[in-house]
């Protein structure tokens, strides 16, 4: 098939996620294989506005599949939110002969894609965020690595909590979503997990779970709280006031965004990046690449952005069963 585009750009935008480099590599290598020129756009949408580009050939992406972060840098662009910024970005595309753009990021990035497409540029979004909060995709690049990073840190915290018979309150990332907290809570055998999708009752969801664990003979407690629920420090203070226990609070923070991507993230990124270029090569636009029931496919961008995502029901029920036992 003769590709319908001759030159495309690739950028990463919003919070970085492990596996973004693998996705950039996949886009670049696929384009090269199909005879399409590929240009790296640095610093997200700002790079498109300012013409901050990096010519990429198949070798430019050597040795990055295993690296965290993003070789293209990333940013959240205030200028691109304005129509003026969007027009300038489209002007850069036209000037450089970039007929399509693959944007790797979260839902803010995909809204940016829609704005650019209104200026006549073809766009495809690839979901890359540790939050796993893209409704149309069951999975987003970076989630598995972030879960493993958080899990390893929490396992270490458990060692010292166990020795001192303490209570640990751990805040994990996720923005407004609790997917990371729930997954990590299951993986670490938490005493309680608080997520923004399920408003919590302090007595029932925290104190009662600590009480049950204590009556079952446990002498250390691991409470995981998603950042979207509120401050782990305040939760620690409430636990102290209500029980006299003196919790140790840990905010895991940006460590969750770094590190070498897991096999799952590298392979998902490779498959998604490959399909993104295929979509543009077929002359299609306004698509989000997504993972659904293990298959990598694509969906209309507006339709995808209008969807809502809830927590995995079975995971939540299992967590409730284990923490209530
Ligand atoms: O979206 C990824 C994420 O790490 C969220 O989990 C978190 O709320 C946010 O980004 C942090 O953003 P920043 O890096 O700007 O502090």
Boltz pocket constraint, residues with backbone or C-beta under 6 A from the ligand:
constraints:
  - pocket:
      binder: B
      contacts: [[A, 15], [A, 16], [A, 106], [A, 129], [A, 130], [A, 131], [A, 173], [A, 174], [A, 175], [A, 176], [A, 227], [A, 257]]
      max_distance: 6.0
